[in-house]
Amino acid sequence: MNKYVSAEDFASSITAKPTDKIGYLDAQTIIPRDPVEKQGKQYQDLLADVRENGFSEPIYVTEKNGALVTTEGSHRVEVARELNFGAEA
């Protein structure tokens, strides 16, 4: 039986806890773990919201082979890139 209840439980077992902030990063240096469909409604809605209000949630990353890869926040990384923002991780 899997000892993890959710993907978040698994991610938290191998990454820093969400309260362990590492600061602001250049979004260009973060690799999205999941593919992002930029033409989709979800992405376009997020883009408009971030453009108007900024980010309301951080991007969670882990180090893999020397690179920062998202564990949560692939869409936010792409939005940050498009808007030329840094991203809080």
C-alpha positions in Angstrom: 0.0 0.0 0.0 1.2 3.5 -0.8 2.2 5.5 2.3 1.3 8.8 0.6 -2.2 10.1 0.7 -1.7 12.6 -2.1 0.8 14.0 -4.5 1.3 16.8 -2.1 2.3 14.4 0.6 4.8 12.7 -1.7 6.2 16.1 -2.9 6.6 17.3 0.7 8.6 14.2 1.5 11.2 15.0 -1.1 11.2 18.8 -1.2 11.4 21.7 1.2 8.2 22.3 3.2 6.0 25.0 1.8 7.0 27.3 4.7 10.7 27.0 3.7 10.8 29.9 1.3 14.0 30.2 -0.8 13.1 33.7 -2.1 12.5 35.2 -5.5 13.9 33.5 -8.6 14.1 34.4 -12.2 11.3 32.4 -13.9 13.6 31.7 -16.8 15.7 29.5 -14.5 12.8 27.2 -13.5 11.8 24.2 -15.6 8.1 23.5 -15.6 7.5 19.8 -14.7 4.2 19.6 -16.5 3.4 20.8 -20.1 1.4 24.0 -20.3 -1.2 24.7 -23.0 -0.8 28.5 -23.4 -3.9 28.8 -25.6 -6.2 27.2 -23.1 -8.8 29.1 -21.1 -7.2 28.1 -17.7 -3.9 29.6 -18.8 -5.4 32.8 -20.3 -7.5 33.4 -17.1 -4.4 32.9 -14.9 -2.4 35.3 -17.2 -5.1 38.0 -16.9 -5.4 37.6 -13.1 -1.7 37.7 -12.5 -1.4 40.7 -14.8 -4.0 42.6 -12.8 -3.4 41.3 -9.3 0.1 39.7 -9.2 0.7 36.2 -7.8 -1.3 34.9 -4.9 0.5 31.6 -4.5 4.2 30.7 -4.6 5.8 28.2 -7.1 7.1 25.1 -5.4 10.4 23.7 -6.8 12.9 20.9 -6.2 16.4 20.5 -7.5 16.8 17.8 -10.1 20.2 17.2 -11.8 21.3 20.7 -10.8 18.1 22.4 -12.2 15.1 23.8 -10.4 12.0 21.9 -11.5 8.4 22.7 -10.4 6.6 20.3 -8.0 3.6 22.7 -8.2 3.1 25.8 -10.3 4.0 25.0 -13.9 1.3 27.3 -15.2 2.5 30.1 -12.8 6.1 29.7 -14.2 4.9 30.1 -17.8 2.8 33.2 -16.8 5.9 34.7 -15.0 8.0 34.1 -18.1 5.4 35.7 -20.4 5.0 38.7 -18.1 8.8 38.9 -17.5 8.3 38.5 -13.7 10.4 36.9 -11.1 8.7 34.2 -9.1 8.5 33.6 -5.4 9.5 30.0 -4.5 
